[in-house]
Amino acid sequence: MPRVFTVYSRPGCHLCEEFIEELITLCRGRVRLVVEDVDRDPALREAYGLRIPVLCAGSREVCATRVNHAAVRDALAW
């Protein structure tokens, strides 16, 4: 079963959409990518607010606002 990466984002956010597309290309099917809408949960909205998109691998934050290729590659190796 592939590992799970979670992207915290907001619908209609073009930066989030670009972030997700870049992740899909970078990860090439090695993880299952779950997209969470920060506006669906007050705790998520408070935690991430305008600092989206944010990528997490489990409970670890990998990168935010822009895809950090080195950090994603490191997270794939965890």
C-alpha positions, 0 to 999 in steps of 0.5 A, a space after each residue: 500500500 502506498 504511503 499517504 501525503 496530505 495537501 492542505 488546500 482550498 478549492 479554487 486556489 490556483 497556487 494549490 492546483 499548481 502545487 498538486 500538479 507538480 507533486 503528482 509529477 514529482 511523486 510519480 505514483 509512489 504515494 497516495 495524495 490526499 487533498 484536504 479542504 482547510 475550510 471544512 474544519 475550523 481547526 484546519 482553517 486555524 492551523 493553515 489559514 492563508 499559508 496554503 498549500 501545505 504538504 504533510 507526510 503523516 504528522 510531519 510538514 514537508 513544505 508549504 506554499 511552493 513544492 520543495 523538491 529536495 524536501 519531497 524526495 527526502 519525505 519519499 525516503 522516510 
